[in-house]
């Protein structure tokens, strides 16, 4: 979806698991009112987007090319990109591999890929937090677990990872509509399966080198109460950015854009301008 003036500066918002463009509902109006042209896709496999079969179709290189193709479709030579969760993984990938296509980058609650790799290899606490990534590798069974009883377990995972009022009953109805699209659950899980299948070769590589540094301006926004990703990964991620700034939200969860929408919107507008 798009919003805001057609002649406004384009800002692309990338959602993560298990959301869709609806996950930016609290940011879209504010950015549009500030004069930005807001472009918010459903990423590959989610909601109404295409859902190609096969795990290899969800390799992070392909996911990044999807977004580069989006830039080209809208005639955007250099984008201002915002990503959360898996959307942030794709955003990091574009910043590292296609820096010439980005002007500014905003990352919400996801570390730099090198930092994620280091913590998965050497930090038992983060490895424990990432248990679900390995659980998601089980074919068919995980789909059955997440969809049974009207998405009970997927809903529970989402709600319990946020604050008490992060997700309302109205929100859950919208998410269930998206999850109910044919092939969506498998497609969403295939993002995780593709990442593990390539052995973190490119997405999560532990080798630090200059090619993995991010040279464009980066703003990282992080809710401390993230049950899946340790806050300890924030500062090392900033250290891999030539021009990085970090803002911590002490009472927010992984879903920081839902928990603190006013402050997030303010930070986004100030930085992206």
C-alpha positions in Angstrom: 0.0 0.0 0.0 1.0 3.6 -0.4 0.0 6.8 1.3 1.0 10.5 1.4 1.7 13.0 -1.4 3.0 11.4 -4.7 5.7 14.1 -4.9 6.8 13.5 -1.4 10.1 11.9 -0.4 9.7 8.1 -0.5 10.0 6.1 2.6 9.7 2.3 2.4 8.6 0.3 5.5 9.4 -3.4 5.7 7.5 -5.6 8.2 8.6 -8.9 9.7 7.2 -12.1 11.1 4.2 -12.8 11.5 2.9 -9.4 10.4 2.1 -7.7 7.1 1.8 -4.1 6.0 -0.8 -3.6 8.8 2.1 -3.8 11.3 3.0 -0.2 10.3 -0.6 1.1 10.9 0.6 3.5 13.6 3.4 5.0 11.5 1.8 5.3 8.1 -0.5 8.3 8.9 2.1 10.2 10.8 4.7 9.9 8.0 2.2 10.7 5.3 1.1 13.8 7.3 4.7 14.8 7.5 4.9 14.9 3.8 6.5 11.6 3.0 5.3 9.2 0.3 5.0 6.0 2.3 5.4 2.7 0.5 4.5 -0.4 2.6 4.6 -3.7 0.8 3.5 -7.1 2.0 6.7 -9.0 1.7 7.1 -12.2 -0.3 4.9 -14.9 1.2 2.8 -12.6 3.4 -0.9 -11.8 3.2 -1.8 -11.0 -0.4 1.8 -11.2 -1.8 3.0 -13.9 -4.2 3.9 -17.2 -2.5 6.3 -19.2 -4.6 6.8 -22.8 -3.6 10.0 -24.1 -2.2 12.4 -23.0 0.5 15.0 -21.6 -1.9 12.5 -19.0 -3.1 12.9 -17.3 0.3 16.6 -16.9 0.4 17.6 -13.5 1.8 19.4 -12.5 -1.4 16.1 -13.0 -3.3 14.1 -11.1 -0.6 16.5 -8.2 -0.9 16.1 -8.2 -4.7 12.4 -8.0 -4.2 12.8 -4.7 -2.5 15.3 -3.4 -5.0 12.7 -4.2 -7.6 10.2 -2.2 -5.6 12.6 0.8 -5.7 12.8 0.4 -9.5 9.1 0.1 -9.9 8.5 3.4 -8.1 11.5 5.1 -9.8 13.4 5.5 -6.5 17.2 5.7 -7.1 18.1 6.1 -3.5 15.7 5.0 -0.8 15.0 5.8 2.8 14.4 2.4 4.3 12.8 1.3 7.6 12.8 -2.3 8.7 11.5 -4.3 11.7 12.2 -8.0 12.5 12.7 -9.9 9.3 12.1 -6.6 7.4 15.1 -5.3 9.3 17.2 -8.3 8.2 16.3 -7.6 4.6 17.1 -3.9 5.2 20.6 -4.7 6.6 21.2 -6.9 3.6 20.4 -4.1 1.2 22.6 -1.7 3.2 25.5 -4.1 3.0 25.2 -5.3 -0.5 23.5 -2.3 -2.3 24.6 0.8 -0.3 24.4 2.9 -3.5 20.6 2.4 -3.4 20.1 3.7 0.1 20.2 7.2 1.6 19.2 6.4 5.2 18.4 3.3 7.1 16.3 2.8 10.2 16.4 -0.6 12.0 14.0 -1.7 14.7 15.0 -4.4 17.2 17.3 -6.4 15.0 21.1 -6.5 15.2 23.7 -6.2 12.4 24.1 -9.7 10.8 27.7 -10.0 12.0 26.6 -9.4 15.6 23.7 -11.9 15.3 26.2 -14.5 14.1 28.6 -13.8 17.0 25.9 -14.1 19.6 24.4 -17.3 18.1 27.9 -18.9 18.1 29.2 -17.6 21.5 26.3 -16.5 23.7 24.2 -19.2 25.2 21.6 -16.8 26.4 20.9 -15.6 22.8 21.0 -19.2 21.5 18.3 -20.1 24.1 16.2 -17.1 23.0 16.4 -18.3 19.4 15.0 -21.8 20.1 11.9 -21.1 17.9 14.1 -20.6 14.8 15.1 -24.3 15.0 11.6 -25.4 15.9 10.4 -23.7 12.8 12.5 -26.1 10.7 10.2 -29.0 11.2 8.0 -29.3 8.1 4.3 -29.8 8.2 4.2 -30.3 12.0 4.9 -26.6 12.7 2.3 -25.6 10.2 -0.2 -27.8 11.9 0.7 -26.4 15.4 0.5 -22.8 14.3 -2.8 -23.1 12.4 -4.8 -25.4 14.7 -7.6 -24.0 16.8 -8.0 -20.8 14.8 -4.2 -20.0 15.0 -4.3 -20.3 18.8 -0.5 -20.9 19.2 0.6 -18.3 16.7 -1.7 -15.8 18.4 -0.4 -16.7 21.8 3.2 -16.3 20.6 2.4 -12.9 19.2 0.5 -11.6 22.2 2.8 -12.9 24.9 5.8 -11.4 23.3 4.3 -7.9 23.7 3.0 -5.8 26.5 -0.5 -6.3 27.9 -2.1 -4.0 25.3 0.3 -4.3 22.4 -2.1 -6.3 20.3 -5.9 -5.8 20.7 -8.6 -8.3 19.7 -9.3 -6.1 16.7 -5.6 -6.4 15.6 -5.7 -10.2 16.0 -8.7 -10.4 13.7 -6.7 -8.6 11.0 -3.7 -10.8 11.5 -5.8 -14.0 11.3 -7.2 -12.8 8.0 -3.7 -12.5 6.6 -2.6 -15.8 8.0 -5.6 -17.5 6.5 -4.5 -16.7 2.9 -3.6 -19.9 1.1 0.0 -20.9 1.6 0.9 -18.0 3.9 2.0 -20.0 7.0 4.4 -22.2 5.1 5.7 -19.2 3.1 6.4 -17.2 6.4 8.2 -20.2 7.9 10.2 -20.6 4.7 12.0 -17.4 5.6 13.5 -19.1 8.6 14.1 -22.4 6.8 15.9 -20.7 3.9 18.2 -18.9 6.4 19.1 -22.1 8.2 19.4 -24.1 5.0 22.2 -21.9 3.7 23.9 -22.3 7.1 23.9 -18.6 7.8 26.6 -18.4 5.1 25.7 -14.9 4.1 22.9 -13.8 6.4 24.6 -14.6 9.6 28.4 -14.7 8.9 30.7 -14.4 11.9 33.6 -13.0 9.8 34.0 -9.3 10.3 35.4 -7.3 7.4 35.1 -3.8 5.9 32.6 -5.1 3.3 30.2 -5.8 6.1 30.3 -2.3 7.5 27.3 0.0 6.9 28.4 3.4 5.5 25.1 5.2 5.2 23.4 7.0 8.2 21.7 4.4 10.5 19.2 4.9 13.3 18.5 1.9 15.5 15.4 1.9 17.7 15.3 -0.9 20.3 12.7 -2.0 22.9 14.6 -3.5 25.8 12.0 -6.1 26.7 12.5 -8.2 23.6 12.1 -11.9 24.5 13.8 -13.1 21.3 16.7 -10.7 20.8 19.1 -9.6 23.5 19.6 -5.8 24.0 23.3 -6.6 24.4 23.5 -6.8 20.6 22.6 -3.1 20.1 25.9 -1.4 20.8 28.1 -3.8 18.8 25.7 -3.3 15.9 26.2 0.5 16.1 30.0 -0.1 16.1 29.7 -1.6 12.7 28.0 1.6 11.3 30.1 4.5 10.1 27.4 6.9 11.1 25.1 5.2 13.6 22.8 6.3 16.4 20.9 4.2 18.9 17.8 5.0 20.9 16.6 2.6 23.6 13.0 2.3 24.8 13.1 0.9 28.3 9.5 -0.1 28.6 9.0 -1.4 25.1 9.1 -4.9 23.7 10.2 -6.4 20.4 7.1 -4.6 19.0 8.5 -1.2 19.7 6.6 0.6 16.9 3.4 -0.6 18.5 4.3 0.0 22.1 5.8 3.6 21.6 4.2 4.9 18.4 4.3 8.6 19.2 8.0 8.6 20.1 8.9 6.2 17.2 7.1 8.4 14.7 8.9 11.5 16.1 12.3 9.8 15.7 11.5 8.5 12.3 10.4 11.9 11.0 13.3 13.8 12.5 15.9 11.3 11.1 14.4 10.7 7.7 14.1 14.5 7.0 
